[in-house]
Amino acid sequence: MHNGLWIWENNEVKADEYADFCQSFVWDGTGAVSLRISADSHYAVYLNGALAAFGQYADFPHCKVATTHDITAFCQPGENALFITVWYMGVRASTYKIGKPGLFFEVTAGGAMLAVSGTHTPCRKSAQYVSYREKRITNEIGLSCFCNAAGEQAPYHPAVLTGYAPTLHERPVLTLTLEDACLGTVIGGDGKRKFILDLGHEEVGFLTLALHSDTEQTLVISYGEHLVDGEVPRKIGLRDFSVEYGTVAGENEHLNPFRRLGCRYLCVEAKHPIRLHHAGIRPTMYPVTELPFDAGSARRQQIYEVSKRTLRLCMHEHYEDCPWREQSLYAMDSRNQMLMGYYAFGETRFPRANLWLFAQDNREDGVLSDCAPTSSGKPIPSFSLHWFQAIREYTDFSGDHSLVHEIWDKMCSVLDFFMRHFDHERCLVRCPSDELYWNFHEWAGCELQCFEFSAKTPGRFDLLLNCLLLSAIDTMTYLAELTGHSFPLTPLAAPLRAAIRTTFRREDGLYNTFEHSPHISELGCAYAVLTGVADAADAAVICRVLSNTETVLPVRKLAFTENDVDELPALFDCTSGEIPVVACSLSMTAFIYDALLKTDRETYKSFVLDDIDSRYGYMLDQGADTFWETMNGWRGFEEAGSMCHGWSTLAIYYYHTLL
């Protein structure tokens, strides 16, 4: 039998389309049976009626990934029925880059080919999943699902070839496990047409339902991480946190293997009365070994364990920022997550795959997209530079130099992007055009797009981007020496460091965020310390401000979010004689802690630990079972704040290294 070919149900490209494929094969009962499969966009494999495999690895169309599943446990000697449903999403999202719809598979046992995809493979429009609706949950996650159990059974016809034959890469990480269901307890609703359920804690996985309906009807299942006035918020701004299920008359059981939900609460709503037997989540987890750790006190142990659970819930095909709202791999967010993961799990395969995936991005300008893989959104230049630090930390922790060799050219192409925006006369990098790029650093006002000296000033210089470029050059110099590569930008580090100091340093030893600006941020000053821009005297001044200790400087800390920009003129009024400094948000506190510990580890060790205890202890006292995106919890980001966020797991690293 020939090898598998890329096939689809038709020759057209239509977004949000589901197709079924079936094939039978005979197994003699000896040798392990393997299924090698790849699809655009997602697949669910059933063998003899049981769900046997799911989960296309998040990849790029030019760099498709195949997964090999051991399906022996689902096989029986003799004839076996293979059934595959593929969902082609086909719309822009932060978790997906648009490719061509298609399916490839091969079934083997003992070196023999038992079944392959080809024009002989029967296929049809999906009998249960409704196509072409394009109902979005969020722009980041992409589309919702509608499974209609009463859908029409269309006849099968031969599959068509897609003309697509990419070189397949093997899946670089393990497959997810499907755990036993976490079923919700009904806490609200009328018990007939509406049921509000509490899972008891945050879960991430596939929706499972069992119910009786006297009639065919459509159920709407909303999900969320919090309640507002006893209700699960379904629509927040343009977001719609819901999926749908069409019942048959009688008993219904449903498991959706396509759309992963992150939530604590569910709301099941029906037009006509139903008897709900259960509703919940089948958790999907990445398999890791959790390393033992003694934090020394019950309170710190609880913070540590909740941090670890938060990290695991943001860990699937790749690290993701949050499982409820986005499920996206960001270079900055994942840098935090990788560092925490080394100490929580002690493994390096998963972070290596994350770093490798970024390197497959093939934007023409060379910079990394805002997420990987994606074809949406403006790239965030600063996040591309955080990627270098994550690569260095991986290399140091793992001792593996092979990744650097594999992705060296991509690292150089990213730096080439910044050198095209480099002002050689000033020896500083200019911020790229705000029309094409999002010159973002963090939520606590470091981009301030309405501020006079920020994004409205074309090609401005800012402290943070220049410090991050300096850090990336230092990292590349280090990695070049480690791996034997040639790196021509090393001589640029010293004049760049001097230019940053000359341009942004104030007489009091603090550093302005933007040139000719009274704007000062904790994060920018921390970067100045970490990159060696600030000398010892400046670092001492900065760290007294960062740690809120008494200082000769009359500092006024400003804590605000992206929703407070209308108040900026008042916030930066310096007539009081106080120096306004933007306090760092939760997302970037690692850089504050690192600046303090670099300057005087013994002096600031207790401050870092106490600050972690205070921030995360507060969340625990508010009932958190996972840690939040910001200290505002769900009230942040116009009531769309994530209650489970991967960057908020810092206690793992700092408890390990400081206790």
Secondary structure in CASP SS format (residue, H / E / C, confidence):
PFRMAT SS
TARGET T0000
AUTHOR 0000-0000-0000
METHOD secondary structure of the structure
MODEL  1
M C 1.00
H C 1.00
N C 1.00
G C 1.00
L C 1.00
W C 1.00
I E 1.00
W E 1.00
E C 1.00
N C 1.00
N C 1.00
E C 1.00
V C 1.00
K C 1.00
A C 1.00
D C 1.00
E E 1.00
Y E 1.00
A E 1.00
D E 1.00
F E 1.00
C E 1.00
Q E 1.00
S E 1.00
F E 1.00
V E 1.00
W E 1.00
D C 1.00
G C 1.00
T C 1.00
G C 1.00
A C 1.00
V E 1.00
S E 1.00
L E 1.00
R E 1.00
I E 1.00
S E 1.00
A E 1.00
D E 1.00
S C 1.00
H E 1.00
Y E 1.00
A E 1.00
V E 1.00
Y E 1.00
L E 1.00
N C 1.00
G C 1.00
A E 1.00
L E 1.00
A E 1.00
A E 1.00
F E 1.00
G C 1.00
Q C 1.00
Y C 1.00
A C 1.00
D C 1.00
F E 1.00
P C 1.00
H C 1.00
C E 1.00
K C 1.00
V E 1.00
A E 1.00
T E 1.00
T E 1.00
H E 1.00
D E 1.00
I C 1.00
T H 1.00
A H 1.00
F H 1.00
C C 1.00
Q C 1.00
P C 1.00
G E 1.00
E E 1.00
N E 1.00
A E 1.00
L E 1.00
F E 1.00
I E 1.00
T E 1.00
V E 1.00
W E 1.00
Y E 1.00
M C 1.00
G C 1.00
V C 1.00
R C 1.00
A E 1.00
S C 1.00
T C 1.00
Y E 1.00
K C 1.00
I C 1.00
G C 1.00
K C 1.00
P C 1.00
G E 1.00
L E 1.00
F E 1.00
F E 1.00
E E 1.00
V E 1.00
T E 1.00
A E 1.00
G C 1.00
G C 1.00
A E 1.00
M E 1.00
L E 1.00
A E 1.00
V E 1.00
S C 1.00
G C 1.00
T C 1.00
H C 1.00
T C 1.00
P E 1.00
C E 1.00
R E 1.00
K E 1.00
S C 1.00
A C 1.00
Q C 1.00
Y E 1.00
V C 1.00
S C 1.00
Y C 1.00
R C 1.00
E C 1.00
K C 1.00
R E 1.00
I E 1.00
T E 1.00
N C 1.00
E C 1.00
I C 1.00
G E 1.00
L E 1.00
S C 1.00
C C 1.00
F E 1.00
C E 1.00
N E 1.00
A C 1.00
A C 1.00
G C 1.00
E C 1.00
Q C 1.00
A C 1.00
P C 1.00
Y C 1.00
H E 1.00
P E 1.00
A C 1.00
V E 1.00
L E 1.00
T C 1.00
G C 1.00
Y C 1.00
A C 1.00
P C 1.00
T C 1.00
L C 1.00
H E 1.00
E E 1.00
R C 1.00
P C 1.00
V C 1.00
L C 1.00
T C 1.00
L C 1.00
T E 1.00
L E 1.00
E C 1.00
D C 1.00
A C 1.00
C E 1.00
L E 1.00
G C 1.00
T E 1.00
V E 1.00
I E 1.00
G E 1.00
G E 1.00
D C 1.00
G C 1.00
K C 1.00
R C 1.00
K E 1.00
F E 1.00
I E 1.00
L E 1.00
D E 1.00
L E 1.00
G E 1.00
H E 1.00
E E 1.00
E E 1.00
V E 1.00
G E 1.00
F E 1.00
L E 1.00
T E 1.00
L E 1.00
A E 1.00
L E 1.00
H E 1.00
S E 1.00
D C 1.00
T C 1.00
E C 1.00
Q C 1.00
T E 1.00
L E 1.00
V E 1.00
I E 1.00
S E 1.00
Y E 1.00
G E 1.00
E C 1.00
H C 1.00
L C 1.00
V E 1.00
D C 1.00
G C 1.00
E E 1.00
V C 1.00
P C 1.00
R C 1.00
K E 1.00
I E 1.00
G C 1.00
L C 1.00
R E 1.00
D E 1.00
F C 1.00
S E 1.00
V E 1.00
E E 1.00
Y E 1.00
G E 1.00
T C 1.00
V C 1.00
A C 1.00
G E 1.00
E E 1.00
N E 1.00
E E 1.00
H E 1.00
L E 1.00
N C 1.00
P C 1.00
F C 1.00
R C 1.00
R C 1.00
L E 1.00
G E 1.00
C E 1.00
R E 1.00
Y E 1.00
L E 1.00
C E 1.00
V E 1.00
E E 1.00
A C 1.00
K C 1.00
H C 1.00
P C 1.00
I E 1.00
R E 1.00
L E 1.00
H E 1.00
H E 1.00
A E 1.00
G E 1.00
I E 1.00
R E 1.00
P E 1.00
T E 1.00
M E 1.00
Y C 1.00
P C 1.00
V C 1.00
T C 1.00
E C 1.00
L C 1.00
P C 1.00
F C 1.00
D C 1.00
A C 1.00
G C 1.00
S C 1.00
A H 1.00
R H 1.00
R H 1.00
Q H 1.00
Q H 1.00
I H 1.00
Y H 1.00
E H 1.00
V H 1.00
S H 1.00
K H 1.00
R H 1.00
T H 1.00
L H 1.00
R H 1.00
L H 1.00
C C 1.00
M E 1.00
H C 1.00
E C 1.00
H C 1.00
Y E 1.00
E C 1.00
D C 1.00
C C 1.00
P C 1.00
W C 1.00
R C 1.00
E C 1.00
Q C 1.00
S C 1.00
L C 1.00
Y C 1.00
A H 1.00
M H 1.00
D H 1.00
S H 1.00
R H 1.00
N H 1.00
Q H 1.00
M H 1.00
L H 1.00
M H 1.00
G H 1.00
Y H 1.00
Y H 1.00
A H 1.00
F H 1.00
G C 1.00
E C 1.00
T C 1.00
R H 1.00
F H 1.00
P H 1.00
R H 1.00
A H 1.00
N H 1.00
L H 1.00
W H 1.00
L H 1.00
F H 1.00
A H 1.00
Q C 1.00
D C 1.00
N C 1.00
R C 1.00
E C 1.00
D C 1.00
G C 1.00
V C 1.00
L C 1.00
S C 1.00
D C 1.00
C C 1.00
A C 1.00
P C 1.00
T C 1.00
S C 1.00
S C 1.00
G C 1.00
K C 1.00
P C 1.00
I C 1.00
P H 1.00
S H 1.00
F H 1.00
S H 1.00
L H 1.00
H H 1.00
W H 1.00
F H 1.00
Q H 1.00
A H 1.00
I H 1.00
R H 1.00
E H 1.00
Y H 1.00
T H 1.00
D H 1.00
F H 1.00
S H 1.00
G C 1.00
D C 1.00
H C 1.00
S H 1.00
L H 1.00
V H 1.00
H H 1.00
E H 1.00
I H 1.00
W H 1.00
D H 1.00
K H 1.00
M H 1.00
C H 1.00
S H 1.00
V H 1.00
L H 1.00
D H 1.00
F H 1.00
F H 1.00
M H 1.00
R C 1.00
H C 1.00
F E 1.00
D E 1.00
H C 1.00
E C 1.00
R C 1.00
C C 1.00
L E 1.00
V E 1.00
R C 1.00
C C 1.00
P C 1.00
S C 1.00
D C 1.00
E C 1.00
L C 1.00
Y C 1.00
W C 1.00
N C 1.00
F C 1.00
H C 1.00
E C 1.00
W C 1.00
A C 1.00
G C 1.00
C C 1.00
E C 1.00
L C 1.00
Q C 1.00
C C 1.00
F C 1.00
E C 1.00
F C 1.00
S C 1.00
A C 1.00
K C 1.00
T C 1.00
P C 1.00
G C 1.00
R C 1.00
F C 1.00
D E 1.00
L H 1.00
L H 1.00
L H 1.00
N H 1.00
C H 1.00
L H 1.00
L H 1.00
L H 1.00
S H 1.00
A H 1.00
I H 1.00
D H 1.00
T H 1.00
M H 1.00
T H 1.00
Y H 1.00
L H 1.00
A H 1.00
E H 1.00
L H 1.00
T H 1.00
G C 1.00
H C 1.00
S C 1.00
F C 1.00
P C 1.00
L C 1.00
T H 1.00
P H 1.00
L H 1.00
A H 1.00
A H 1.00
P H 1.00
L H 1.00
R H 1.00
A H 1.00
A H 1.00
I H 1.00
R H 1.00
T H 1.00
T H 1.00
F H 1.00
R E 1.00
R C 1.00
E C 1.00
D C 1.00
G C 1.00
L C 1.00
Y E 1.00
N E 1.00
T C 1.00
F E 1.00
E C 1.00
H C 1.00
S C 1.00
P C 1.00
H C 1.00
I E 1.00
S E 1.00
E H 1.00
L H 1.00
G H 1.00
C H 1.00
A H 1.00
Y H 1.00
A H 1.00
V H 1.00
L H 1.00
T C 1.00
G C 1.00
V C 1.00
A C 1.00
D C 1.00
A H 1.00
A H 1.00
D H 1.00
A H 1.00
A H 1.00
V H 1.00
I H 1.00
C H 1.00
R H 1.00
V H 1.00
L H 1.00
S C 1.00
N C 1.00
T C 1.00
E C 1.00
T C 1.00
V C 1.00
L C 1.00
P C 1.00
V E 1.00
R E 1.00
K E 1.00
L E 1.00
A C 1.00
F C 1.00
T C 1.00
E H 1.00
N H 1.00
D H 1.00
V H 1.00
D H 1.00
E H 1.00
L H 1.00
P H 1.00
A H 1.00
L H 1.00
F C 1.00
D C 1.00
C C 1.00
T C 1.00
S C 1.00
G C 1.00
E C 1.00
I E 1.00
P E 1.00
V E 1.00
V E 1.00
A C 1.00
C C 1.00
S C 1.00
L H 1.00
S H 1.00
M H 1.00
T H 1.00
A H 1.00
F H 1.00
I H 1.00
Y H 1.00
D H 1.00
A H 1.00
L H 1.00
L H 1.00
K H 1.00
T H 1.00
D C 1.00
R H 1.00
E H 1.00
T H 1.00
Y H 1.00
K H 1.00
S H 1.00
F H 1.00
V H 1.00
L H 1.00
D H 1.00
D H 1.00
I H 1.00
D H 1.00
S H 1.00
R H 1.00
Y H 1.00
G H 1.00
Y H 1.00
M H 1.00
L H 1.00
D H 1.00
Q C 1.00
G C 1.00
A C 1.00
D C 1.00
T C 1.00
F C 1.00
W C 1.00
E C 1.00
T C 1.00
M C 1.00
N C 1.00
G H 1.00
W H 1.00
R H 1.00
G H 1.00
F H 1.00
E H 1.00
E H 1.00
A C 1.00
G C 1.00
S C 1.00
M C 1.00
C C 1.00
H C 1.00
G H 1.00
W H 1.00
S H 1.00
T C 1.00
L C 1.00
A H 1.00
I H 1.00
Y H 1.00
Y H 1.00
Y H 1.00
H H 1.00
T H 1.00
L H 1.00
L C 1.00
END
